[in-house]
């Protein structure tokens, strides 16, 4: 199978997601930084009596700008920890402290520094959004609420201390843009992480589907191997027992049975090899003839009433499996003297009926599965047949008459195509 293109890999998807988050944070912090830089440039000296005050404002503006740059760097680095997804848990506490400390300093110093009230509150809001994304939903909501309250409190306190009217002109435009980005920040962050979680879940489901496909193939192989070995080993056991009984009375007949046993063992070996190679298919006609031959050799009169066969190969294979499994169960769990195998097509469906007498009397304390299948121990033969028939749209039913000691198995499959005699 060719390697998956890099652009479609999960790692590349994370790179795209991380790139979009970093770009948004970087662009947002760039606008904030430029606004602070504009404040630093606009703060200038005047008369000697006012020189000290203006110099202090300028130093405070530079300090806020420097701390904002540090806060931006920690925010961008913190984005790498978002790969665990929403609610994935916080990284080492040191990284969270490094994220919060410069943002808190900007929040505090911003009261004394000149500039916009919103600008100094943004780093702490961005840090709160990053931390909230990694917390469980209740804690996430609480963290965002606290971040929003602190942001609003900073604006309210700053405005009260300065008694500054709302900015207008270019500064007002910057404030509106920063406010818009601040509102969009948690939405963008959580949406990006949600998309990343979807990609991870799809990849996990894809891997699970691949594992299930492998498991189903193993089960199919095990079922086919059980069909082959169970059927042939039962026949080998029966013919060996007959040969042992005839060894003294009729050596020629015993020799013939031993020869047939050897041929059956050889056939079983060849079919097993074909199954391993993946080339084996169940031929319905061959299974019918094998069933009649084996059942007749066991002393049961086998009557075949076969009408039109389904042209669909999968349906024929499923019916062949039913014949094989039913024959094995009759030999193993009954003392049948009469067996009827009938196939008829009505209403677009083919029905296969296999009826036999002489079922073994069951102990009332036997497991329910054993009583249903007519065996002394519970087995998975009928369950496997149901699964195989269900795969082609078929069904499997059975009836048991304890008083008459009869058992009937009915399998139906859709025709799905023109039937051929």
Secondary structure, 3 states (H helix, E strand, C coil): CCCCCHHHCHHHHHHHHHHHHHHHHHHHHHHHHHHHHHHHHHCCCCCHHHHHHHHHHHHHHHHHHHHHHHHHHHHHHHHHHHHHCCCCCCCCHHHHHHHHHHHHHHHHHCCCCCCCCCHHHHHHHHHHHHHHHCCCHHHHHHHHHHHHHHHHHHHHHHHHHHCCCCCCHHHHHHHHHHHHHHHHHHHHHHHHHHHHHHHHHHHHHHHHHHHHHHHHHHHHHHHHHHHHHHHHHHHHHHHHHHHHHHHHHCHHHHHHHHHHHHHHHHHHHHHHHHHHHCCCCCCHHHHHHHHHHHHHHCCCEEEEEECCECCCHHHHHHHHHHHHHHHHHHHHHECCCEEEEEEEEECCEEEEEEEEECECCCCCCCCHHHHHHCCCCCCCHHHHHHHHHHHCCCEEEEEEECCCCEEEEEEEEECCCCCEC
